[in-house]
């Protein structure tokens, strides 16, 4: 897990934990066929895939240094869609 995304709202920054989801190397992503749930991003020159189903809570200080941002409107919209797909869509 080279990187994590923090999809948690800034409204909860006062809490001791952060909701994080891993960004894994796209070559290792096993969830092909689910483009909404597993959006791809380029960060630090690497092709990465968000694995929202591996989201977990980390202590606020646990993640390492900030290496980039996916807070632009396009990336943020794709991250929210992945969270929505994982937790609020009913499938069969």
Backbone as CSV, one residue per row, in Angstrom:
resi,resn,N_x,N_y,N_z,CA_x,CA_y,CA_z,C_x,C_y,C_z
1,UNK,0.848,-1.171,0.000,0.000,0.000,0.000,0.896,1.237,0.000
2,UNK,1.194,1.745,-1.179,2.123,2.880,-1.229,1.551,4.192,-0.691
3,UNK,0.231,4.401,-0.858,-0.383,5.660,-0.442,-1.782,5.397,0.086
4,UNK,-2.300,6.358,0.862,-3.693,6.309,1.294,-4.371,7.637,0.958
5,UNK,-5.677,7.568,0.787,-6.526,8.738,0.589,-7.345,8.907,1.866
6,UNK,-7.564,10.147,2.266,-8.404,10.434,3.425,-9.730,10.995,2.889
7,UNK,-10.755,10.130,2.724,-12.035,10.618,2.208,-12.926,11.242,3.276
8,UNK,-12.454,11.308,4.486,-13.221,11.829,5.621,-13.392,13.337,5.511
9,UNK,-14.559,13.806,5.861,-14.848,15.235,5.859,-13.960,15.981,6.859
10,UNK,-13.552,17.182,6.491,-12.763,18.027,7.396,-13.555,18.387,8.656
11,UNK,-14.863,18.222,8.620,-15.682,18.494,9.804,-15.303,17.587,10.966
12,UNK,-14.612,16.476,10.668,-14.225,15.525,11.702,-12.727,15.554,12.005
13,UNK,-12.046,16.604,11.596,-10.596,16.708,11.832,-10.230,16.707,13.316
14,UNK,-11.150,17.052,14.179,-10.872,17.087,15.618,-10.799,15.686,16.240
15,UNK,-11.265,14.679,15.540,-11.251,13.313,16.069,-9.839,12.735,16.062
16,UNK,-9.621,11.696,16.853,-8.296,11.077,16.955,-7.986,10.132,15.801
17,UNK,-8.994,9.808,14.990,-8.765,8.887,13.876,-9.143,9.535,12.553
18,UNK,-8.635,8.943,11.486,-8.957,9.352,10.122,-9.433,8.124,9.362
19,UNK,-10.485,8.290,8.577,-10.891,7.244,7.658,-9.941,7.320,6.473
20,UNK,-9.279,6.220,6.154,-8.349,6.186,5.030,-8.668,4.993,4.143
21,UNK,-8.338,5.124,2.869,-8.484,4.029,1.914,-7.190,3.963,1.111
22,UNK,-6.699,2.755,0.846,-5.427,2.641,0.145,-5.516,2.954,-1.340
23,UNK,-4.433,3.515,-1.836,-4.188,3.632,-3.268,-3.149,2.564,-3.576
24,UNK,-3.525,1.601,-4.382,-2.613,0.510,-4.701,-2.150,0.635,-6.145
25,UNK,-1.018,0.029,-6.454,-0.542,0.049,-7.831,-1.612,-0.537,-8.733
26,UNK,-1.943,0.166,-9.810,-3.008,-0.286,-10.698,-2.725,-1.665,-11.272
27,UNK,-1.468,-2.006,-11.467,-1.119,-3.328,-11.991,-1.533,-4.426,-11.019
28,UNK,-1.638,-4.098,-9.738,-2.013,-5.075,-8.717,-3.508,-5.068,-8.407
29,UNK,-4.253,-4.128,-8.993,-5.675,-3.988,-8.681,-6.454,-5.168,-9.252
30,UNK,-7.136,-5.871,-8.379,-7.876,-7.069,-8.782,-9.329,-6.757,-9.121
31,UNK,-9.750,-5.523,-8.977,-11.164,-5.188,-9.125,-11.496,-4.596,-10.487
32,UNK,-10.854,-5.072,-11.538,-11.153,-4.584,-12.880,-12.630,-4.795,-13.164
33,UNK,-13.217,-3.907,-13.921,-14.627,-4.022,-14.235,-15.525,-3.216,-13.322
34,UNK,-14.946,-2.552,-12.340,-15.708,-1.707,-11.426,-15.115,-0.298,-11.436
35,UNK,-15.198,0.410,-12.566,-14.517,1.708,-12.663,-15.025,2.759,-11.692
36,UNK,-16.291,2.686,-11.293,-16.793,3.672,-10.324,-16.227,3.390,-8.946
37,UNK,-16.204,2.121,-8.558,-15.728,1.754,-7.222,-14.216,1.778,-7.117
38,UNK,-13.519,1.628,-8.216,-12.051,1.574,-8.189,-11.456,2.593,-9.164
39,UNK,-11.648,3.895,-8.880,-11.107,4.906,-9.792,-9.577,4.910,-9.783
40,UNK,-9.026,5.270,-10.937,-7.566,5.322,-11.081,-7.099,6.768,-11.038
41,UNK,-5.918,6.951,-10.475,-5.315,8.274,-10.340,-3.821,8.167,-10.627
42,UNK,-3.216,9.268,-10.993,-1.764,9.343,-11.087,-1.299,10.247,-9.958
43,UNK,-0.400,9.707,-9.140,0.122,10.447,-7.992,1.589,10.100,-7.851
44,UNK,2.413,11.103,-7.688,3.858,10.904,-7.545,4.403,10.078,-8.712
45,UNK,3.833,10.302,-9.900,4.309,9.614,-11.101,3.909,8.145,-11.194
46,UNK,2.979,7.714,-10.351,2.556,6.301,-10.343,1.095,6.183,-10.717
47,UNK,0.758,5.113,-11.428,-0.618,4.803,-11.792,-1.213,3.998,-10.644
48,UNK,-2.191,4.591,-9.941,-2.737,4.005,-8.713,-4.253,3.849,-8.800
49,UNK,-4.767,2.887,-8.059,-6.198,2.609,-8.007,-6.670,2.697,-6.562
50,UNK,-7.770,3.405,-6.347,-8.371,3.497,-5.024,-9.087,2.188,-4.714
51,UNK,-8.782,1.590,-3.572,-9.442,0.358,-3.134,-10.316,0.697,-1.931
52,UNK,-11.498,1.255,-2.217,-12.368,1.756,-1.155,-12.854,0.650,-0.228
53,UNK,-12.903,-0.591,-0.699,-13.364,-1.691,0.156,-12.344,-2.070,1.224
54,UNK,-11.157,-1.493,1.149,-10.141,-1.716,2.182,-10.025,-0.515,3.116
55,UNK,-11.020,0.363,3.086,-11.012,1.550,3.958,-11.010,1.117,5.422
56,UNK,-10.312,1.902,6.225,-10.206,1.615,7.653,-9.910,2.916,8.390
57,UNK,-9.965,2.866,9.688,-9.617,4.031,10.502,-8.166,3.912,10.961
58,UNK,-7.424,4.988,10.819,-6.038,5.081,11.282,-5.981,6.147,12.361
59,UNK,-5.047,6.027,13.293,-4.823,7.158,14.202,-4.453,8.401,13.379
60,UNK,-4.895,9.536,13.807,-4.699,10.789,13.070,-3.247,11.007,12.645
61,UNK,-2.292,10.625,13.484,-0.885,10.876,13.188,-0.193,9.721,12.466
62,UNK,-0.904,8.637,12.168,-0.267,7.448,11.587,0.164,7.597,10.125
63,UNK,-0.661,8.173,9.251,-0.205,8.281,7.854,1.073,9.103,7.759
64,UNK,1.868,8.765,6.780,3.140,9.457,6.573,2.941,10.843,5.980
65,UNK,3.992,11.376,5.376,3.935,12.740,4.851,3.002,12.862,3.646
66,UNK,2.448,14.034,3.472,1.606,14.339,2.331,2.472,14.363,1.075
67,UNK,2.079,13.602,0.068,2.857,13.561,-1.179,2.104,14.166,-2.351
68,UNK,0.844,14.472,-2.154,0.038,15.051,-3.217,-1.384,15.226,-2.743
69,UNK,-2.206,15.732,-3.633,-3.605,15.966,-3.292,-4.507,15.454,-4.400
70,UNK,-5.616,14.876,-3.984,-6.676,14.477,-4.912,-7.940,15.268,-4.584
71,UNK,-7.750,16.498,-4.111,-8.870,17.329,-3.687,-9.486,18.146,-4.820
72,UNK,-8.919,18.074,-6.028,-9.523,18.806,-7.137,-10.933,18.253,-7.385
73,UNK,-11.775,19.025,-8.030,-13.181,18.649,-8.195,-13.360,17.298,-8.876
74,UNK,-12.610,17.023,-9.934,-12.745,15.765,-10.661,-12.371,14.581,-9.784
75,UNK,-11.226,14.644,-9.127,-10.781,13.545,-8.273,-11.712,13.362,-7.091
76,UNK,-12.099,14.464,-6.454,-12.982,14.374,-5.296,-14.323,13.757,-5.678
77,UNK,-14.852,14.121,-6.831,-16.120,13.558,-7.292,-15.989,12.052,-7.501
78,UNK,-14.867,11.604,-8.059,-14.646,10.176,-8.294,-14.464,9.416,-6.981
79,UNK,-13.830,10.038,-5.990,-13.664,9.395,-4.678,-15.014,9.263,-3.982
80,UNK,-15.813,10.318,-4.013,-17.148,10.263,-3.398,-18.009,9.211,-4.097
81,UNK,-17.917,9.111,-5.412,-18.680,8.091,-6.144,-18.250,6.687,-5.725
82,UNK,-16.965,6.488,-5.470,-16.480,5.174,-5.026,-17.026,4.838,-3.647
83,UNK,-17.013,5.813,-2.739,-17.573,5.591,-1.406,-19.061,5.277,-1.525
84,UNK,-19.773,6.052,-2.327,-21.200,5.837,-2.533,-21.465,4.435,-3.089
85,UNK,-20.701,4.033,-4.064,-20.856,2.689,-4.670,-20.647,1.603,-3.620
86,UNK,-19.688,1.802,-2.751,-19.347,0.777,-1.768,-20.362,0.683,-0.623
87,UNK,-20.956,1.791,-0.231,-21.785,1.735,0.985,-23.265,1.975,0.787
88,UNK,-23.684,2.530,-0.348,-25.103,2.879,-0.420,-25.835,2.314,-1.630
89,UNK,-25.159,1.625,-2.493,-25.828,1.039,-3.650,-26.242,-0.386,-3.335
90,UNK,-27.416,-0.741,-3.770,-27.882,-2.112,-3.568,-27.636,-2.894,-4.844
91,UNK,-26.893,-3.975,-4.722,-26.595,-4.834,-5.860,-27.151,-6.220,-5.592
92,UNK,-28.074,-6.628,-6.483,-28.635,-7.979,-6.468,-28.752,-8.543,-5.139
